[in-house]
Amino acid sequence: MWKQFIKKIKLKIEVKGLAGQEVSVELTPNEFSKMNNNKDSYRLCVVTKCLENPVLYVFSYSSERNEWISEDGHILSIDQIISARCYT
């Protein structure tokens, strides 16, 4: 009976791995665009301490709070930047 209430969605998942314990990652312009355009189905997964004891943070968008938040309550701060590659 309860199965009729389950909404099936295809998740879009971006995974970033870090050696350190601080959650600080960069997204490409394409990744950031997908994140903004697919808030309901997008998940940003960040694995810290990859080389020791990995810790997984899964961020999803909360429309009630209007922010990206992990399952354990970490709020994702986002600084949109413009970058360039310069070389010879």
PAZATI-123326 format. One record per atom (N, C-alpha, C): residue number from 1; residue in three letters; atom name; x, y, z. Coordinates in steps of 0.05 Angstrom, whole numbers. Each point is the difference from the previous one (the first is absolute). Layout:
<recs>
rec nr->NUM	rest->ALA	atom->CA	xx->X	yy->Y	zz->Z
...
</recs>
This chain:
<recs>
rec nr->1	rest->MET	atom->N	xx->16	yy->-24	zz->0
rec nr->1	rest->MET	atom->CA	xx->-16	yy->24	zz->0
rec nr->1	rest->MET	atom->C	xx->17	yy->25	zz->0
rec nr->2	rest->TRP	atom->N	xx->21	yy->1	zz->16
rec nr->2	rest->TRP	atom->CA	xx->17	yy->24	zz->3
rec nr->2	rest->TRP	atom->C	xx->16	yy->5	zz->-25
rec nr->3	rest->LYS	atom->N	xx->5	yy->-20	zz->-17
rec nr->3	rest->LYS	atom->CA	xx->16	yy->3	zz->-24
rec nr->3	rest->LYS	atom->C	xx->-11	yy->21	zz->-19
rec nr->4	rest->GLN	atom->N	xx->-26	yy->4	zz->0
rec nr->4	rest->GLN	atom->CA	xx->-12	yy->19	zz->-18
rec nr->4	rest->GLN	atom->C	xx->8	yy->29	zz->6
rec nr->5	rest->PHE	atom->N	xx->11	yy->5	zz->24
rec nr->5	rest->PHE	atom->CA	xx->8	yy->27	zz->8
rec nr->5	rest->PHE	atom->C	xx->29	yy->6	zz->-5
rec nr->6	rest->ILE	atom->N	xx->15	yy->-20	zz->-8
rec nr->6	rest->ILE	atom->CA	xx->29	yy->4	zz->-5
rec nr->6	rest->ILE	atom->C	xx->4	yy->14	zz->-27
rec nr->7	rest->LYS	atom->N	xx->14	yy->22	zz->1
rec nr->7	rest->LYS	atom->CA	xx->6	yy->15	zz->-25
rec nr->7	rest->LYS	atom->C	xx->28	yy->-9	zz->-10
rec nr->8	rest->LYS	atom->N	xx->0	yy->-11	zz->-24
rec nr->8	rest->LYS	atom->CA	xx->26	yy->-9	zz->-11
rec nr->8	rest->LYS	atom->C	xx->13	yy->23	zz->-15
rec nr->9	rest->ILE	atom->N	xx->25	yy->6	zz->7
rec nr->9	rest->ILE	atom->CA	xx->15	yy->20	zz->-14
rec nr->9	rest->ILE	atom->C	xx->28	yy->-11	zz->-7
rec nr->10	rest->LYS	atom->N	xx->11	yy->9	zz->-21
rec nr->10	rest->LYS	atom->CA	xx->28	yy->-7	zz->-7
rec nr->10	rest->LYS	atom->C	xx->18	yy->21	zz->13
rec nr->11	rest->LEU	atom->N	xx->17	yy->-10	zz->18
rec nr->11	rest->LEU	atom->CA	xx->19	yy->19	zz->13
rec nr->11	rest->LEU	atom->C	xx->23	yy->6	zz->-18
rec nr->12	rest->LYS	atom->N	xx->9	yy->25	zz->2
rec nr->12	rest->LYS	atom->CA	xx->25	yy->9	zz->-13
rec nr->12	rest->LYS	atom->C	xx->20	yy->4	zz->23
rec nr->13	rest->ILE	atom->N	xx->21	yy->-16	zz->-1
rec nr->13	rest->ILE	atom->CA	xx->19	yy->0	zz->23
rec nr->13	rest->ILE	atom->C	xx->28	yy->9	zz->-10
rec nr->14	rest->GLU	atom->N	xx->11	yy->19	zz->15
rec nr->14	rest->GLU	atom->CA	xx->28	yy->9	zz->-5
rec nr->14	rest->GLU	atom->C	xx->15	yy->-8	zz->25
rec nr->15	rest->VAL	atom->N	xx->23	yy->-14	zz->-4
rec nr->15	rest->VAL	atom->CA	xx->16	yy->-10	zz->22
rec nr->15	rest->VAL	atom->C	xx->28	yy->14	zz->-1
rec nr->16	rest->LYS	atom->N	xx->8	yy->10	zz->22
rec nr->16	rest->LYS	atom->CA	xx->26	yy->13	zz->3
rec nr->16	rest->LYS	atom->C	xx->15	yy->-14	zz->23
rec nr->17	rest->GLY	atom->N	xx->25	yy->-6	zz->-4
rec nr->17	rest->GLY	atom->CA	xx->16	yy->-12	zz->21
rec nr->17	rest->GLY	atom->C	xx->23	yy->18	zz->9
rec nr->18	rest->LEU	atom->N	xx->5	yy->0	zz->26
rec nr->18	rest->LEU	atom->CA	xx->20	yy->17	zz->12
rec nr->18	rest->LEU	atom->C	xx->17	yy->-16	zz->19
rec nr->19	rest->ALA	atom->N	xx->26	yy->7	zz->1
rec nr->19	rest->ALA	atom->CA	xx->18	yy->-14	zz->19
rec nr->19	rest->ALA	atom->C	xx->-3	yy->12	zz->28
rec nr->20	rest->GLY	atom->N	xx->-6	yy->26	zz->2
rec nr->20	rest->GLY	atom->CA	xx->-3	yy->12	zz->26
rec nr->20	rest->GLY	atom->C	xx->-28	yy->-3	zz->11
rec nr->21	rest->GLN	atom->N	xx->-5	yy->12	zz->23
rec nr->21	rest->GLN	atom->CA	xx->-26	yy->-3	zz->13
rec nr->21	rest->GLN	atom->C	xx->-19	yy->24	zz->-4
rec nr->22	rest->GLU	atom->N	xx->10	yy->21	zz->-12
rec nr->22	rest->GLU	atom->CA	xx->-17	yy->24	zz->-6
rec nr->22	rest->GLU	atom->C	xx->-16	yy->-4	zz->-25
rec nr->23	rest->VAL	atom->N	xx->-26	yy->6	zz->2
rec nr->23	rest->VAL	atom->CA	xx->-17	yy->-2	zz->-24
rec nr->23	rest->VAL	atom->C	xx->3	yy->26	zz->-15
rec nr->24	rest->SER	atom->N	xx->15	yy->-1	zz->-22
rec nr->24	rest->SER	atom->CA	xx->5	yy->24	zz->-17
rec nr->24	rest->SER	atom->C	xx->7	yy->-11	zz->-28
rec nr->25	rest->VAL	atom->N	xx->-19	yy->3	zz->-18
rec nr->25	rest->VAL	atom->CA	xx->3	yy->-10	zz->-27
rec nr->25	rest->VAL	atom->C	xx->-6	yy->21	zz->-20
rec nr->26	rest->GLU	atom->N	xx->9	yy->-4	zz->-25
rec nr->26	rest->GLU	atom->CA	xx->-7	yy->18	zz->-22
rec nr->26	rest->GLU	atom->C	xx->-16	yy->-16	zz->-20
rec nr->27	rest->LEU	atom->N	xx->-20	yy->13	zz->-11
rec nr->27	rest->LEU	atom->CA	xx->-17	yy->-11	zz->-21
rec nr->27	rest->LEU	atom->C	xx->7	yy->14	zz->-26
rec nr->28	rest->THR	atom->N	xx->0	yy->-15	zz->-22
rec nr->28	rest->THR	atom->CA	xx->3	yy->12	zz->-26
rec nr->28	rest->THR	atom->C	xx->-25	yy->16	zz->-6
rec nr->29	rest->PRO	atom->N	xx->2	yy->18	zz->-20
rec nr->29	rest->PRO	atom->CA	xx->-24	yy->15	zz->-8
rec nr->29	rest->PRO	atom->C	xx->-23	yy->-18	zz->-7
rec nr->30	rest->ASN	atom->N	xx->6	yy->-22	zz->-14
rec nr->30	rest->ASN	atom->CA	xx->-21	yy->-19	zz->-7
rec nr->30	rest->ASN	atom->C	xx->-12	yy->-14	zz->24
rec nr->31	rest->GLU	atom->N	xx->17	yy->-9	zz->19
rec nr->31	rest->GLU	atom->CA	xx->-10	yy->-12	zz->24
rec nr->31	rest->GLU	atom->C	xx->-17	yy->19	zz->17
rec nr->32	rest->PHE	atom->N	xx->8	yy->25	zz->2
rec nr->32	rest->PHE	atom->CA	xx->-14	yy->20	zz->15
rec nr->32	rest->PHE	atom->C	xx->-27	yy->6	zz->-13
rec nr->33	rest->SER	atom->N	xx->-1	yy->1	zz->-27
rec nr->33	rest->SER	atom->CA	xx->-24	yy->4	zz->-14
rec nr->33	rest->SER	atom->C	xx->-20	yy->-23	zz->4
rec nr->34	rest->LYS	atom->N	xx->10	yy->-24	zz->-1
rec nr->34	rest->LYS	atom->CA	xx->-17	yy->-24	zz->5
rec nr->34	rest->LYS	atom->C	xx->-11	yy->1	zz->28
rec nr->35	rest->MET	atom->N	xx->17	yy->7	zz->19
rec nr->35	rest->MET	atom->CA	xx->-8	yy->2	zz->28
rec nr->35	rest->MET	atom->C	xx->-24	yy->19	zz->4
rec nr->36	rest->ASN	atom->N	xx->3	yy->24	zz->-13
rec nr->36	rest->ASN	atom->CA	xx->-21	yy->20	zz->3
rec nr->36	rest->ASN	atom->C	xx->-26	yy->-6	zz->-15
rec nr->37	rest->ASN	atom->N	xx->3	yy->-14	zz->-23
rec nr->37	rest->ASN	atom->CA	xx->-23	yy->-6	zz->-17
rec nr->37	rest->ASN	atom->C	xx->-15	yy->-25	zz->8
rec nr->38	rest->ASN	atom->N	xx->12	yy->-16	zz->17
rec nr->38	rest->ASN	atom->CA	xx->-12	yy->-26	zz->8
rec nr->38	rest->ASN	atom->C	xx->0	yy->-3	zz->30
rec nr->39	rest->LYS	atom->N	xx->-8	yy->21	zz->14
rec nr->39	rest->LYS	atom->CA	xx->2	yy->-1	zz->30
rec nr->39	rest->LYS	atom->C	xx->-14	yy->-23	zz->13
rec nr->40	rest->ASP	atom->N	xx->-23	yy->-8	zz->-11
rec nr->40	rest->ASP	atom->CA	xx->-16	yy->-21	zz->12
rec nr->40	rest->ASP	atom->C	xx->13	yy->-28	zz->-2
rec nr->41	rest->SER	atom->N	xx->16	yy->-3	zz->-22
rec nr->41	rest->SER	atom->CA	xx->11	yy->-27	zz->-5
rec nr->41	rest->SER	atom->C	xx->31	yy->-1	zz->2
rec nr->42	rest->TYR	atom->N	xx->12	yy->22	zz->6
rec nr->42	rest->TYR	atom->CA	xx->30	yy->2	zz->1
rec nr->42	rest->TYR	atom->C	xx->10	yy->-6	zz->28
rec nr->43	rest->ARG	atom->N	xx->22	yy->-15	zz->1
rec nr->43	rest->ARG	atom->CA	xx->13	yy->-5	zz->26
rec nr->43	rest->ARG	atom->C	xx->30	yy->6	zz->-4
rec nr->44	rest->LEU	atom->N	xx->11	yy->15	zz->18
rec nr->44	rest->LEU	atom->CA	xx->29	yy->4	zz->1
rec nr->44	rest->LEU	atom->C	xx->11	yy->-17	zz->22
rec nr->45	rest->CYS	atom->N	xx->16	yy->-20	zz->-7
rec nr->45	rest->CYS	atom->CA	xx->12	yy->-18	zz->19
rec nr->45	rest->CYS	atom->C	xx->30	yy->7	zz->3
rec nr->46	rest->VAL	atom->N	xx->8	yy->6	zz->24
rec nr->46	rest->VAL	atom->CA	xx->28	yy->6	zz->5
rec nr->46	rest->VAL	atom->C	xx->11	yy->-20	zz->20
rec nr->47	rest->VAL	atom->N	xx->22	yy->-13	zz->-8
rec nr->47	rest->VAL	atom->CA	xx->13	yy->-19	zz->17
rec nr->47	rest->VAL	atom->C	xx->26	yy->13	zz->10
rec nr->48	rest->THR	atom->N	xx->2	yy->4	zz->26
rec nr->48	rest->THR	atom->CA	xx->24	yy->11	zz->12
rec nr->48	rest->THR	atom->C	xx->17	yy->-23	zz->12
rec nr->49	rest->LYS	atom->N	xx->25	yy->6	zz->6
rec nr->49	rest->LYS	atom->CA	xx->18	yy->-19	zz->11
rec nr->49	rest->LYS	atom->C	xx->1	yy->-26	zz->-16
rec nr->50	rest->CYS	atom->N	xx->1	yy->3	zz->-26
rec nr->50	rest->CYS	atom->CA	xx->-1	yy->-23	zz->-18
rec nr->50	rest->CYS	atom->C	xx->23	yy->-20	zz->5
rec nr->51	rest->LEU	atom->N	xx->23	yy->10	zz->8
rec nr->51	rest->LEU	atom->CA	xx->23	yy->-18	zz->3
rec nr->51	rest->LEU	atom->C	xx->2	yy->-13	zz->28
rec nr->52	rest->GLU	atom->N	xx->-17	yy->8	zz->18
rec nr->52	rest->GLU	atom->CA	xx->1	yy->-11	zz->27
rec nr->52	rest->GLU	atom->C	xx->-26	yy->-14	zz->7
rec nr->53	rest->ASN	atom->N	xx->-18	yy->14	zz->13
rec nr->53	rest->ASN	atom->CA	xx->-27	yy->-10	zz->7
rec nr->53	rest->ASN	atom->C	xx->-20	yy->17	zz->-14
rec nr->54	rest->PRO	atom->N	xx->-9	yy->-8	zz->-24
rec nr->54	rest->PRO	atom->CA	xx->-18	yy->17	zz->-16
rec nr->54	rest->PRO	atom->C	xx->-26	yy->8	zz->15
rec nr->55	rest->VAL	atom->N	xx->-8	yy->25	zz->-4
rec nr->55	rest->VAL	atom->CA	xx->-25	yy->11	zz->11
rec nr->55	rest->VAL	atom->C	xx->-16	yy->11	zz->-23
rec nr->56	rest->LEU	atom->N	xx->-25	yy->-9	zz->-2
rec nr->56	rest->LEU	atom->CA	xx->-17	yy->8	zz->-22
rec nr->56	rest->LEU	atom->C	xx->-20	yy->21	zz->9
rec nr->57	rest->TYR	atom->N	xx->-1	yy->22	zz->-15
rec nr->57	rest->TYR	atom->CA	xx->-21	yy->21	zz->4
rec nr->57	rest->TYR	atom->C	xx->-17	yy->0	zz->-26
rec nr->58	rest->VAL	atom->N	xx->-26	yy->-2	zz->3
rec nr->58	rest->VAL	atom->CA	xx->-18	yy->1	zz->-22
rec nr->58	rest->VAL	atom->C	xx->-17	yy->25	zz->3
rec nr->59	rest->PHE	atom->N	xx->3	yy->19	zz->-18
rec nr->59	rest->PHE	atom->CA	xx->-15	yy->26	zz->1
rec nr->59	rest->PHE	atom->C	xx->-23	yy->-1	zz->-20
rec nr->60	rest->SER	atom->N	xx->-23	yy->8	zz->9
rec nr->60	rest->SER	atom->CA	xx->-24	yy->3	zz->-17
rec nr->60	rest->SER	atom->C	xx->-12	yy->27	zz->6
rec nr->61	rest->TYR	atom->N	xx->-16	yy->9	zz->-19
rec nr->61	rest->TYR	atom->CA	xx->-13	yy->26	zz->3
rec nr->61	rest->TYR	atom->C	xx->-25	yy->-1	zz->16
rec nr->62	rest->SER	atom->N	xx->-2	yy->18	zz->20
rec nr->62	rest->SER	atom->CA	xx->-25	yy->2	zz->16
rec nr->62	rest->SER	atom->C	xx->-15	yy->24	zz->-9
rec nr->63	rest->SER	atom->N	xx->-23	yy->-4	zz->-13
rec nr->63	rest->SER	atom->CA	xx->-16	yy->23	zz->-9
rec nr->63	rest->SER	atom->C	xx->-12	yy->15	zz->24
rec nr->64	rest->GLU	atom->N	xx->-5	yy->-14	zz->22
rec nr->64	rest->GLU	atom->CA	xx->-10	yy->13	zz->24
rec nr->64	rest->GLU	atom->C	xx->20	yy->20	zz->12
rec nr->65	rest->ARG	atom->N	xx->25	yy->-8	zz->-1
rec nr->65	rest->ARG	atom->CA	xx->21	yy->17	zz->12
rec nr->65	rest->ARG	atom->C	xx->15	yy->16	zz->-21
rec nr->66	rest->ASN	atom->N	xx->-5	yy->-6	zz->-26
rec nr->66	rest->ASN	atom->CA	xx->13	yy->14	zz->-22
rec nr->66	rest->ASN	atom->C	xx->30	yy->-1	zz->1
rec nr->67	rest->GLU	atom->N	xx->10	yy->-25	zz->6
rec nr->67	rest->GLU	atom->CA	xx->29	yy->-4	zz->2
rec nr->67	rest->GLU	atom->C	xx->6	yy->-29	zz->-4
rec nr->68	rest->TRP	atom->N	xx->26	yy->-5	zz->-6
rec nr->68	rest->TRP	atom->CA	xx->10	yy->-28	zz->-3
rec nr->68	rest->TRP	atom->C	xx->9	yy->-9	zz->28
rec nr->69	rest->ILE	atom->N	xx->-9	yy->-23	zz->8
rec nr->69	rest->ILE	atom->CA	xx->6	yy->-10	zz->26
rec nr->69	rest->ILE	atom->C	xx->6	yy->-30	zz->-1
rec nr->70	rest->SER	atom->N	xx->18	yy->-9	zz->17
rec nr->70	rest->SER	atom->CA	xx->7	yy->-29	zz->1
rec nr->70	rest->SER	atom->C	xx->-20	yy->-14	zz->18
rec nr->71	rest->GLU	atom->N	xx->2	yy->-27	zz->-1
rec nr->71	rest->GLU	atom->CA	xx->-18	yy->-16	zz->16
rec nr->71	rest->GLU	atom->C	xx->4	yy->4	zz->30
rec nr->72	rest->ASP	atom->N	xx->25	yy->8	zz->8
rec nr->72	rest->ASP	atom->CA	xx->6	yy->5	zz->28
rec nr->72	rest->ASP	atom->C	xx->0	yy->29	zz->8
rec nr->73	rest->GLY	atom->N	xx->-12	yy->18	zz->-18
rec nr->73	rest->GLY	atom->CA	xx->-4	yy->27	zz->8
rec nr->73	rest->GLY	atom->C	xx->21	yy->21	zz->-9
rec nr->74	rest->HIS	atom->N	xx->21	yy->-9	zz->-14
rec nr->74	rest->HIS	atom->CA	xx->19	yy->20	zz->-10
rec nr->74	rest->HIS	atom->C	xx->-12	yy->16	zz->-22
rec nr->75	rest->ILE	atom->N	xx->3	yy->26	zz->2
rec nr->75	rest->ILE	atom->CA	xx->-11	yy->18	zz->-21
rec nr->75	rest->ILE	atom->C	xx->23	yy->7	zz->-19
rec nr->76	rest->LEU	atom->N	xx->-6	yy->-3	zz->-26
rec nr->76	rest->LEU	atom->CA	xx->20	yy->5	zz->-21
rec nr->76	rest->LEU	atom->C	xx->-1	yy->30	zz->-7
rec nr->77	rest->SER	atom->N	xx->23	yy->14	zz->4
rec nr->77	rest->SER	atom->CA	xx->3	yy->27	zz->-9
rec nr->77	rest->SER	atom->C	xx->10	yy->0	zz->-29
rec nr->78	rest->ILE	atom->N	xx->-11	yy->17	zz->-16
rec nr->78	rest->ILE	atom->CA	xx->8	yy->0	zz->-29
rec nr->78	rest->ILE	atom->C	xx->9	yy->28	zz->-7
rec nr->79	rest->ASP	atom->N	xx->25	yy->2	zz->-10
rec nr->79	rest->ASP	atom->CA	xx->11	yy->25	zz->-10
rec nr->79	rest->ASP	atom->C	xx->3	yy->-4	zz->-30
rec nr->80	rest->GLN	atom->N	xx->-17	yy->14	zz->-16
rec nr->80	rest->GLN	atom->CA	xx->3	yy->-3	zz->-29
rec nr->80	rest->GLN	atom->C	xx->23	yy->17	zz->-9
rec nr->81	rest->ILE	atom->N	xx->18	yy->-12	zz->-16
rec nr->81	rest->ILE	atom->CA	xx->24	yy->14	zz->-9
rec nr->81	rest->ILE	atom->C	xx->3	yy->-3	zz->-30
rec nr->82	rest->ILE	atom->N	xx->16	yy->17	zz->-11
rec nr->82	rest->ILE	atom->CA	xx->6	yy->-1	zz->-29
rec nr->82	rest->ILE	atom->C	xx->30	yy->-5	zz->-1
rec nr->83	rest->SER	atom->N	xx->8	yy->-19	zz->-16
rec nr->83	rest->SER	atom->CA	xx->29	yy->-7	zz->-1
rec nr->83	rest->SER	atom->C	xx->9	yy->0	zz->-29
rec nr->84	rest->ALA	atom->N	xx->26	yy->-2	zz->-3
rec nr->84	rest->ALA	atom->CA	xx->13	yy->-1	zz->-26
rec nr->84	rest->ALA	atom->C	xx->25	yy->-16	zz->2
rec nr->85	rest->ARG	atom->N	xx->8	yy->-12	zz->-22
rec nr->85	rest->ARG	atom->CA	xx->26	yy->-14	zz->-2
rec nr->85	rest->ARG	atom->C	xx->18	yy->17	zz->-18
rec nr->86	rest->CYS	atom->N	xx->23	yy->7	zz->10
rec nr->86	rest->CYS	atom->CA	xx->19	yy->16	zz->-16
rec nr->86	rest->CYS	atom->C	xx->26	yy->-16	zz->-3
rec nr->87	rest->TYR	atom->N	xx->10	yy->-1	zz->-24
rec nr->87	rest->TYR	atom->CA	xx->24	yy->-15	zz->-5
rec nr->87	rest->TYR	atom->C	xx->14	yy->9	zz->-25
rec nr->88	rest->THR	atom->N	xx->25	yy->-9	zz->-5
rec nr->88	rest->THR	atom->CA	xx->14	yy->7	zz->-24
rec nr->88	rest->THR	atom->C	xx->7	yy->-26	zz->-15
</recs>
